[in-house]
Amino acid sequence: MPFFAVWIERLKGNLNLVRDYASLAGGSAGRLVLSLAYFVSIANGLSVADFGLFATASASGIVLSRIAGFGFVSPLYRVATVRPRLLGTYTAGLIAAFALSLPLVAIAAAGFYIAFFASDMGLGAFVAVVLAEVLFWRALEIVVIVNNGLGRFLSGAVIVIAGSAIRAVAAVGFVMVGDGSLAQWTVAYAGANAAAAAFAIVVYYPRQRLRLRPALYLSRWRDSVSVAGAEIIFYLQSELDKLLVLSLGGPQMAGIYAILMRLVDLTALPIRSFNTMIVQKLMRAPQWLTRWRVRWGIEAAVAVVSVAGLAVLGGFLHVFPAALGKNVAEAAPLILVALLVPAFRNLIEYESELLYARGKTGIRALILAVVGLVKAGLLVVLLRAAPQPETWIFGLNGLFMALWIVSAAATYAAFDWTGPRAARSTRRLTPSPQPGE
């Protein structure tokens, strides 16, 4: 009888896991369809060069959005996961941190504009894109993060789908009634993101009284700053290729590359849902994932799913190159050339999430910095040695494989390290009450 009781409890736990992942995957599937509609509309509504500028400005905005709030989203997520009664207190802390970070965001944005966009893109268009990413879409992401922390995965999926739908409607509307200019689209983009953020906050953010408790936040500042640093470095190394292609190849080449990488990005949506489940499981059971057979099994699954997704999309566009529009057709022949890129790219992101789940945010930032530097160096060499798009895009397979080897070796060495500081980090993730909380 005890055997059957244990078996039934294990089955219930797995069913709950499957249900939660299904909710997250449902949001990813919905976002995938809507993101594709959005992407096709904008990629063909703008010229290839303007799309390259927009995509690169958006990538810069994503990096800047990780400066905003100084990483205080991380303590907010941990609280939502293990101590939801403190959500109001930590939400107030996030708002304060966000306000304090805005001058630094503005300075960094000015640096990005002067370095990469001043000669090709108007300041107003750049500011609109940055506002959309830093203020509005990041706010929506925070609502999703909090709901996922509370276990409300279905709500998180609905928010993601609704936000993507609003952006897709704006893109389709721009194609139908817009003048095709980059300036007009960036205004519409900022408006769509603002509407999506307002919907998420009003309808889905938990209602708790906001109470500032600076003394409580001070105990979290190291974790927050480490997470912010790691995320800035992660997104900088992730989006650095767009900036380098723009600076070395110009807007036209940046546009073709942005189209290609946007299609690669679509393969990451189901993987990110999986990463969310892995992070929560490791937070609740820090000793999980100790066996190498399990580790390599998960890595193989991530790689297979990533390659299969791009293979299906690339095969379809090989047969019907104009199916996603004339501008996308320019990049369609290059998709299968970069077949292994999504596997290694998604694995690097997955490995970064493993270190976040274990609380090793400082070493996570260091590893991502190393990966970013290696990527920048290899990409510059590749772009200069092979100016033809087919050649250097094929070379991206080897480039990302090298990055994955660096990431995997460093990540699992850090993951298994159990020094005194690491032990304290692991204990910090358990749901035992903290003094003063």
Beta strands, then each sheet from edge to edge (+ up, - down):
end
